[in-house]
Amino acid sequence: MLQGCEIDGPLNDTGRQQAAAVTSALASVSLSAIYASPMQRALETVGQIAATRSLDIQIVEGLRECHVGRWAGLSWEQIRERDPELVAKFLANPAVEKHPDGESYFDLQARVIPAFNEIVSRHAGQNILIMAHNMVNRVLLATLLEMDLSHARKIKQTNCCINVLQHSEGATDVTTINSIWHLETE
């Protein structure tokens, strides 16, 4: 199901388990600050991490998930049935083709990158946590990797995955993408 920012509900049982797993995985990581999207699922997830430290969650509107418009709440199968031509256009180039009544990846990039740059500029030499969303992460990672934004959907982002970015001397390197070792079950 495509949630986008239009669906802003709490975590389900799986989400709560994943949030507990990422909290445990990050327990030994020293953090100077925690930033998050204002969306309930992001705040609930990062709230578990913040509860183990004496850090407040700083909410950043620019990290809100992409507006997916009238596709919110639908599966890709349903979307393909309802809007086959729009889906084909969007999937061919999500950078410029907007979700119907929503945002394109260029629109998303226009708010995510300034928000990210503002956050990292405040924390030179510090470890920080930024809790965002699937499409936000894809656009951020594609931008940092200097990928054509039309290919951002190829960057896998599992719920509660860990991406590690290292910022120094005005540049950000992507060192880990979609780490899910902490979510693996025996």
Stockholm file with secondary structure:
# STOCKHOLM 1.0

chainA/1-186         MLQGCEIDGPLNDTGRQQAAAVTSALASVSLSAIYASPMQRALETVGQIAATRSLDIQIVEGLRECHVGRWAGLSWEQIRERDPELVAKFLANPAVEKHPDGESYFDLQARVIPAFNEIVSRHAGQNILIMAHNMVNRVLLATLLEMDLSHARKIKQTNCCINVLQHSEGATDVTTINSIWHLETE
#=GR chainA/1-186 SS CCCTTTCCCCCCHHHHHHHHHHHHHTTTSCCSEEEECSSHHHHHHHHHHHHTTTCCEEECGGGSCCCCGGGTTCCHHHHHHHCHHHHHHHHHCTTTSCCTTSCCHHHHHHHHHHHHHHHHHTCTTCCEEEECCHHHHHHHHHHHTTCCGGGGGGSCCCTTCEEEEEEETTEEEEEEEEECGGGCCC
#=GC SS_cons         CCCTTTCCCCCCHHHHHHHHHHHHHTTTSCCSEEEECSSHHHHHHHHHHHHTTTCCEEECGGGSCCCCGGGTTCCHHHHHHHCHHHHHHHHHCTTTSCCTTSCCHHHHHHHHHHHHHHHHHTCTTCCEEEECCHHHHHHHHHHHTTCCGGGGGGSCCCTTCEEEEEEETTEEEEEEEEECGGGCCC
//
